[in-house]
């Protein structure tokens, strides 16, 4: 199997992954994913596509991720892995789609408006 290259995005995070057959090693920015994401919830998000298809420990994944926070990065990696599994075999698509793993979450931070404190919060108004 050759290396599959895909991209996943979430909020301001961009994850580029290189997936090849192997023993299940996931390396993120040259660190093991358990060191990069010490929170178990985020570790579970990264292996979720493999668990949905029941093919854990069959692929090595090298990830370059930047931008955003840790949750956005984890979800960007999850999307990229899901896309790579679809490129590998189209039979994987229905199972991943049912879990909602192929949908790019479009929610991003709303911009700050002029004359306001934040995007929706206004400055305090004083009558007298």
C-alpha positions as CSV (number, residue, x, y, z in Angstrom):
1,X,0.0,0.0,0.0
2,X,1.3,3.4,-0.9
3,X,1.1,6.4,1.4
4,X,-2.3,8.2,1.4
5,X,-2.2,12.0,1.9
6,X,-5.3,13.9,3.1
7,X,-6.2,17.1,4.8
8,X,-8.7,17.8,7.6
9,X,-9.8,21.2,9.0
10,X,-11.7,22.4,12.0
11,X,-12.0,26.0,13.2
12,X,-8.5,27.4,12.6
13,X,-6.7,24.0,12.7
14,X,-5.3,22.3,9.6
15,X,-4.2,18.7,9.8
16,X,-2.2,17.0,7.0
17,X,-1.9,13.3,7.4
18,X,0.2,10.6,5.7
19,X,-1.3,7.1,6.2
20,X,0.4,3.9,5.3
21,X,0.1,0.3,6.4
22,X,1.8,-0.5,9.7
23,X,1.3,-1.4,13.3
24,X,-1.0,1.4,14.5
25,X,1.5,4.1,15.4
26,X,0.1,7.6,15.3
27,X,2.7,10.4,15.3
28,X,1.6,14.0,15.6
29,X,4.3,16.7,15.0
30,X,7.0,14.1,15.6
31,X,5.5,13.1,19.0
32,X,3.4,10.1,19.9
33,X,-0.3,11.0,20.0
34,X,-0.6,10.1,23.6
35,X,2.1,12.6,24.5
36,X,0.7,15.3,22.2
37,X,-2.9,14.9,23.5
38,X,-2.7,13.9,27.2
39,X,-6.5,14.1,27.6
40,X,-8.1,10.7,27.0
41,X,-11.2,12.3,25.3
42,X,-9.0,13.7,22.6
43,X,-7.1,10.5,22.2
44,X,-10.4,8.7,21.7
45,X,-11.4,11.2,19.0
46,X,-8.3,10.4,17.0
47,X,-8.8,6.6,17.0
48,X,-12.6,6.9,16.5
49,X,-12.5,6.3,12.7
50,X,-10.5,3.1,13.2
51,X,-12.8,1.9,15.9
52,X,-15.9,2.6,13.8
53,X,-14.5,0.3,11.1
54,X,-12.9,-2.2,13.5
55,X,-9.5,-1.9,11.9
56,X,-7.3,-0.7,14.8
57,X,-3.5,-1.3,14.7
58,X,-3.4,-1.7,10.9
59,X,-2.2,1.7,9.8
60,X,0.6,4.0,10.7
61,X,-0.3,7.7,10.6
62,X,2.1,10.7,10.5
63,X,0.4,14.0,11.2
64,X,1.4,17.6,10.7
65,X,-1.1,19.9,12.5
66,X,-1.1,23.6,13.2
67,X,-3.4,26.4,14.2
68,X,-6.3,26.6,16.6
69,X,-6.5,24.8,20.0
70,X,-6.2,21.2,21.0
71,X,-9.8,20.2,20.5
72,X,-9.9,21.7,17.0
73,X,-6.7,20.0,16.1
74,X,-8.0,16.6,17.3
75,X,-11.2,17.0,15.3
76,X,-9.2,18.1,12.2
77,X,-7.0,15.0,12.5
78,X,-10.1,12.8,12.9
79,X,-11.6,14.2,9.7
80,X,-8.4,13.7,7.8
81,X,-8.1,10.1,8.9
82,X,-11.7,9.4,8.0
83,X,-11.1,10.9,4.5
84,X,-8.0,8.7,4.1
85,X,-9.9,5.6,5.0
86,X,-12.5,6.5,2.3
87,X,-9.7,6.9,-0.3
88,X,-8.4,3.5,0.8
89,X,-11.7,1.7,0.3
90,X,-15.1,3.2,-0.7
91,X,-16.8,0.4,1.3
92,X,-15.7,2.3,4.4
93,X,-17.7,5.4,3.5
94,X,-21.3,4.4,4.7
95,X,-20.0,3.3,8.2
96,X,-18.0,6.6,8.6
97,X,-20.8,8.7,7.3
98,X,-23.3,7.1,9.8
99,X,-21.0,8.1,12.6
100,X,-20.8,11.7,11.2
101,X,-17.0,11.5,10.7
102,X,-17.0,12.7,7.1
103,X,-18.7,16.0,7.8
104,X,-16.5,19.1,8.0
105,X,-17.9,21.1,11.0
106,X,-18.4,24.6,9.5
107,X,-18.6,26.5,12.8
108,X,-15.9,29.1,13.2
109,X,-15.5,32.1,15.5
110,X,-17.7,35.0,14.6
111,X,-15.8,38.2,13.9
112,X,-15.8,41.2,16.2
113,X,-17.9,44.1,15.0
114,X,-16.8,47.8,15.3
115,X,-18.5,49.8,18.0
116,X,-19.1,46.6,20.1
117,X,-17.0,44.9,22.8
118,X,-17.0,41.5,21.1
119,X,-18.9,39.8,18.3
120,X,-22.3,40.2,20.0
121,X,-21.6,41.8,23.3
122,X,-22.2,45.5,23.4
123,X,-20.6,48.2,25.5
124,X,-22.5,49.0,28.7
125,X,-25.2,51.6,28.0
126,X,-25.8,54.3,30.7
127,X,-29.0,56.3,30.6
128,X,-27.9,59.0,33.0
